[in-house]
Amino acid sequence: MTRIKSPYLQTSRDFPEDFELLEPVLTKMYTEVSQAVNIRIIGNFDKAEVVTGEQWLNPTDPQKKRQSYRRVYSGGAIAPGANDTQPHNISGLTTFTRMWGTCITAAPDYRPIPYASVAANANIDLRADATNYILANGAGAPAIVSYIIVLEYLLN
């Protein structure tokens, strides 16, 4: 079984009093801290492309992880049974890793995106292709007043 090192930091450490022995311990500690901090998920959500901090597998080179990226999009009204198709402007897209968001409806209420409903045709669907994201509001759903979606992806 292969184990992957997670970004865990030691909570205590013994430091040598001899400076010659202390320097490599401090260097190692700084490296461990910077690696652990850099591998966390970064909480920046912006309309510009942002590094997420996630590292994804690379099928062609297991030793070299791939960095994922994030963009946030917002939009306005979508009538029941209608779609909002917008360009995502992602160049060099390999694949999406996550697509999600929230919306405010005319009910009024707040709903996650995607939204699955037990009511007929009341789902909210989010999908994307190579150039656009598509947000579809079910014919039996209330109108969407506004939305925010997040696309996370890998680049070539």
SULKA-V10045 format. One record per residue. N is the residue number from 0. PSI is psi in radians with two decimals (999 if undefined). Layout:
# SULKA-V10045
N|PSI / N|PSI
This chain:
# SULKA-V10045
0|2.28 / 1|2.35 / 2|2.46 / 3|2.38 / 4|2.21 / 5|2.87 / 6|1.14 / 7|2.35 / 8|2.47 / 9|2.51 / 10|-0.24 / 11|2.80 / 12|2.51 / 13|2.30 / 14|2.30 / 15|2.61 / 16|-0.47 / 17|2.18 / 18|-0.67 / 19|-0.61 / 20|-0.43 / 21|-0.69 / 22|-0.85 / 23|-0.55 / 24|-0.78 / 25|-0.69 / 26|-0.78 / 27|-0.74 / 28|-0.77 / 29|-0.75 / 30|-0.77 / 31|-0.75 / 32|-0.82 / 33|-0.67 / 34|-0.72 / 35|-0.71 / 36|-0.73 / 37|-0.34 / 38|-0.10 / 39|2.90 / 40|2.21 / 41|2.31 / 42|0.51 / 43|2.17 / 44|1.96 / 45|2.87 / 46|-0.36 / 47|2.77 / 48|2.22 / 49|2.42 / 50|2.31 / 51|-0.43 / 52|-0.18 / 53|2.56 / 54|2.15 / 55|2.68 / 56|2.66 / 57|1.87 / 58|-0.46 / 59|-0.38 / 60|1.58 / 61|-0.35 / 62|-0.28 / 63|1.86 / 64|2.74 / 65|2.38 / 66|2.45 / 67|2.82 / 68|2.84 / 69|2.53 / 70|2.57 / 71|2.44 / 72|2.58 / 73|2.69 / 74|3.08 / 75|-2.47 / 76|2.43 / 77|2.07 / 78|2.76 / 79|2.36 / 80|0.07 / 81|2.88 / 82|2.67 / 83|1.97 / 84|2.12 / 85|2.56 / 86|2.39 / 87|-0.27 / 88|0.69 / 89|2.02 / 90|2.41 / 91|0.42 / 92|2.28 / 93|-0.93 / 94|2.80 / 95|2.50 / 96|-0.51 / 97|2.59 / 98|2.16 / 99|2.95 / 100|-2.86 / 101|2.81 / 102|2.83 / 103|2.29 / 104|2.97 / 105|0.01 / 106|-0.70 / 107|2.49 / 108|3.05 / 109|2.33 / 110|2.55 / 111|2.74 / 112|2.20 / 113|2.79 / 114|2.16 / 115|2.29 / 116|2.60 / 117|-0.29 / 118|2.51 / 119|2.29 / 120|0.60 / 121|0.24 / 122|2.76 / 123|2.16 / 124|2.40 / 125|2.21 / 126|2.99 / 127|2.76 / 128|-2.86 / 129|-0.38 / 130|-0.38 / 131|2.77 / 132|2.61 / 133|2.13 / 134|2.02 / 135|2.24 / 136|2.18 / 137|2.61 / 138|-0.47 / 139|0.12 / 140|2.73 / 141|2.79 / 142|2.50 / 143|2.26 / 144|-0.79 / 145|2.80 / 146|2.77 / 147|2.25 / 148|2.71 / 149|2.22 / 150|2.21 / 151|2.47 / 152|2.93 / 153|2.56 / 154|2.83 / 155|999
